[in-house]
Amino acid sequence: MRNQFLKWMGRMNVGDLVTDEVWDSFLPHSFQSLSPYQWTPISVVETTWDFLQNETVTSVVDLGSGVGKFCIHLSYLSQDQFSIIGLEDRSELFQISEDLKPKWNAHGVIFRNTNFLENFPRGASHYYAFNPLYETMKGNHSIDSKKDKSAMLFLRNVQQFKNQLYQCKMGTKLITYHGFGGSVLPGFRVLVKKELPLGEWMVWERI
Ligand SMILES: C[S@@+](CC[C@H](N)C(=O)[O-])C[C@H]1O[C@@H](n2cnc3c(N)ncnc32)[C@H](O)[C@@H]1O
């Protein structure tokens, strides 16, 4: 994997196009096939970066950062203009994201192995969520079978998520890809809604 990466990096310049195929090829094999279902596509990170370029950004927090694809590619695009933090409760995924950081020269990105529902990070200007709670509902394309699947648990988690987000200060933005788990987010208005080829992308603003 390292040799493959060095070969590829040797041929690229900062700003060169990165594809999902290239990015995912540096993941352990079993996590590559999950990519279309679990990790943000490169084009969606690019859409997010287009939006952030016209924003005053202090920090972006990925709530459920998985193998780190969103955070690491955003850092590649933004060249560390702001803090990028990823929170992931699966230690295996957290470790993969840490291992990928030096490979993408993403030294500024901070990953934490924590549950964002319990340790919600306050004070970020922007949060990102690729429907992290949905996994408690779904049977197909699960990351693993370590978490309970139950509609009750899902509803309880979504409510806890809403409560945490409600405490964000005015002007805070939440960017969602495939939603956050619910359809109504008390205390927020929808600022942008795009039907991207691969799914719905939205920006919510705390009012
Ligand atoms: C759909 S994946 C998105 C991964 C990453 N944000 C990306 O876009 O590439 C959702 C991730 O959220 C994580 N997750 C779910 N609930 C969580 C929680 N309460 N705290 C931390 N991570 C959580 C899952 O383990 C999974 O890695």
Ligand as a Chemical Component Dictionary entry (heavy atoms), coordinates in Angstrom:
data_LIG
# 
_chem_comp.id                   LIG 
_chem_comp.type                 NON-POLYMER 
_chem_comp.pdbx_formal_charge   0 
_chem_comp.three_letter_code    LIG 
# 
loop_
_chem_comp_atom.comp_id 
_chem_comp_atom.atom_id 
_chem_comp_atom.alt_atom_id 
_chem_comp_atom.type_symbol 
_chem_comp_atom.charge 
_chem_comp_atom.model_Cartn_x 
_chem_comp_atom.model_Cartn_y 
_chem_comp_atom.model_Cartn_z 
_chem_comp_atom.pdbx_ordinal 
LIG C1  C1  C 0  -21.954 7.030  7.112  1  
LIG S1  S1  S 1  -20.433 6.973  8.006  2  
LIG C2  C2  C 0  -19.692 8.510  7.490  3  
LIG C3  C3  C 0  -18.192 8.569  7.681  4  
LIG C4  C4  C 0  -17.507 9.894  7.334  5  
LIG N1  N1  N 0  -18.202 11.010 7.920  6  
LIG C5  C5  C 0  -17.461 10.097 5.848  7  
LIG O1  O1  O 0  -18.300 10.856 5.380  8  
LIG O2  O2  O -1 -16.637 9.516  5.148  9  
LIG C6  C6  C 0  -20.993 7.338  9.652  10 
LIG C7  C7  C 0  -19.948 7.096  10.712 11 
LIG O3  O3  O 0  -20.461 7.571  11.956 12 
LIG C8  C8  C 0  -19.975 6.738  12.991 13 
LIG N2  N2  N 0  -20.861 6.948  14.153 14 
LIG C9  C9  C 0  -22.172 6.605  14.277 15 
LIG N3  N3  N 0  -22.653 7.001  15.465 16 
LIG C10 C10 C 0  -21.631 7.609  16.125 17 
LIG C11 C11 C 0  -21.503 8.237  17.393 18 
LIG N4  N4  N 0  -22.555 8.333  18.225 19 
LIG N5  N5  N 0  -20.310 8.767  17.754 20 
LIG C12 C12 C 0  -19.237 8.683  16.897 21 
LIG N6  N6  N 0  -19.300 8.108  15.684 22 
LIG C13 C13 C 0  -20.479 7.574  15.291 23 
LIG C14 C14 C 0  -20.011 5.348  12.379 24 
LIG O4  O4  O 0  -19.171 4.447  13.057 25 
LIG C15 C15 C 0  -19.559 5.657  10.950 26 
LIG O5  O5  O 0  -18.178 5.522  10.845 27 
# 
loop_
_chem_comp_bond.comp_id 
_chem_comp_bond.atom_id_1 
_chem_comp_bond.atom_id_2 
_chem_comp_bond.value_order 
_chem_comp_bond.pdbx_ordinal 
LIG C1  S1  SING 1  
LIG S1  C2  SING 2  
LIG S1  C6  SING 3  
LIG C2  C3  SING 4  
LIG C3  C4  SING 5  
LIG C4  N1  SING 6  
LIG C4  C5  SING 7  
LIG C5  O1  DOUB 8  
LIG C5  O2  SING 9  
LIG C6  C7  SING 10 
LIG C7  O3  SING 11 
LIG C7  C15 SING 12 
LIG O3  C8  SING 13 
LIG C8  N2  SING 14 
LIG C8  C14 SING 15 
LIG N2  C9  SING 16 
LIG N2  C13 SING 17 
LIG C9  N3  DOUB 18 
LIG N3  C10 SING 19 
LIG C10 C11 SING 20 
LIG C10 C13 DOUB 21 
LIG C11 N4  SING 22 
LIG C11 N5  DOUB 23 
LIG N5  C12 SING 24 
LIG C12 N6  DOUB 25 
LIG N6  C13 SING 26 
LIG C14 O4  SING 27 
LIG C14 C15 SING 28 
LIG C15 O5  SING 29 
# 
